[in-house]
């Protein structure tokens, strides 16, 4: 079981990073042709982390996230998930009941979070980059 999960995880990571270059080029081309409506939408999401769905099928959802210092995601219900940290960082996690926890992680750390309603905020000095894998 441990080897199967590890193999799946490695396959997902390879897939994500193999498509990264093509997607970066596509993103650069889209940025050049941004319309006024798109700029307004971008301005409305300032202060929120950026995410990109990498896989979404009947069994798994894989989301890559980036958050600059001070950015946070929305408070919402989240399922059980595994979080792989691409780089080191520090986050403050807030739960719906008002409790908070500060979490420091290193590049390559893998952690499991049970289903909850929460919000994460980057309280470090560098951008965080994570891969979040949820089982449906």
C-alpha positions in Angstrom: 0.0 0.0 0.0 2.8 2.4 1.0 4.6 1.8 -2.3 1.4 2.2 -4.4 0.6 5.6 -2.8 4.2 6.7 -3.3 4.2 5.6 -6.9 0.9 7.4 -7.5 2.3 10.5 -5.9 5.5 10.4 -8.0 3.5 10.0 -11.2 1.3 13.0 -10.3 4.3 15.1 -9.6 6.0 14.2 -12.8 2.8 14.9 -14.7 2.5 18.3 -13.1 6.0 19.4 -13.7 6.2 18.0 -17.2 3.3 20.2 -18.3 4.6 23.2 -16.4 6.7 24.6 -19.2 4.0 24.5 -21.8 1.5 26.0 -19.3 4.0 28.8 -18.4 4.3 29.7 -22.1 0.5 29.7 -22.5 0.1 31.8 -19.4 2.6 34.4 -20.7 0.7 34.6 -24.1 -2.6 35.0 -22.3 -1.1 37.8 -20.1 -0.2 39.7 -23.2 -3.7 39.7 -24.4 -5.6 40.4 -21.2 -8.8 42.4 -21.7 -10.2 45.0 -19.4 -12.8 42.6 -17.9 -10.1 40.1 -17.2 -7.9 42.8 -15.5 -10.9 43.7 -13.3 -11.3 40.0 -12.2 -7.6 39.8 -11.5 -7.8 42.9 -9.3 -10.7 41.4 -7.4 -8.6 38.4 -6.5 -5.6 40.3 -5.2 -4.6 39.1 -1.7 -5.9 35.5 -2.5 -3.7 32.6 -3.3 -3.5 31.3 -6.9 -4.4 27.8 -7.8 -4.6 25.6 -10.8 -6.5 22.3 -11.1 -4.0 19.7 -12.5 -6.3 16.7 -12.4 -10.0 16.3 -11.6 -11.6 12.9 -12.2 -14.0 10.6 -10.5 -11.4 9.5 -7.9 -9.0 12.4 -7.3 -8.6 16.1 -7.5 -5.1 17.6 -7.7 -4.6 21.3 -7.2 -1.4 23.2 -7.4 -1.3 26.4 -5.2 0.9 29.4 -4.8 0.5 32.1 -2.2 2.6 35.2 -1.8 3.3 36.5 1.7 0.0 37.8 3.2 -2.2 36.0 0.7 -4.9 33.5 1.9 -7.4 31.2 0.5 -11.1 31.3 1.2 -12.8 29.7 4.3 -14.5 26.6 3.0 -15.2 23.0 3.6 -12.3 20.7 2.4 -12.2 17.0 2.1 -9.4 14.7 3.4 -6.2 15.7 1.6 -2.5 15.2 1.2 -0.4 18.3 0.8 3.1 18.2 -0.8 5.2 21.3 -0.2 7.3 22.2 -3.2 9.2 24.8 -1.1 9.5 25.8 2.5 7.0 28.2 4.1 4.9 29.2 7.0 1.1 29.3 7.2 -1.6 30.2 9.7 -4.6 27.9 9.4 -7.9 29.2 10.7 -10.9 26.9 11.4 -14.5 27.8 11.3 -14.7 27.7 15.1 -12.1 30.5 15.3 -9.1 28.4 16.4 -5.8 28.9 14.6 -2.6 27.0 14.2 0.8 28.1 12.7 2.4 25.6 10.5 6.0 25.6 9.3 7.1 23.2 6.5 10.1 22.4 4.5 10.5 21.7 0.8 9.5 18.0 0.2 7.3 17.7 3.3 4.1 15.7 2.9 1.3 16.1 5.4 -2.2 14.8 5.8 -5.2 16.9 6.8 -8.6 15.5 7.8 -11.7 17.0 6.3 -12.5 20.4 7.8 -13.7 23.9 7.2 -10.6 26.1 7.1 -8.6 28.9 5.6 -4.8 29.2 5.2 -2.8 32.3 5.1 0.9 32.7 4.1 2.5 34.3 7.1 6.1 33.7 5.9 8.5 35.9 3.9 8.5 33.8 0.7 5.8 32.6 -1.7 4.5 29.1 -0.9 4.0 26.4 -3.5 2.0 23.3 -2.7 0.3 20.4 -4.4 -3.0 19.4 -2.8 -4.3 15.9 -3.5 -7.9 15.1 -2.5 -9.6 11.8 -2.7 -13.2 12.0 -3.8 
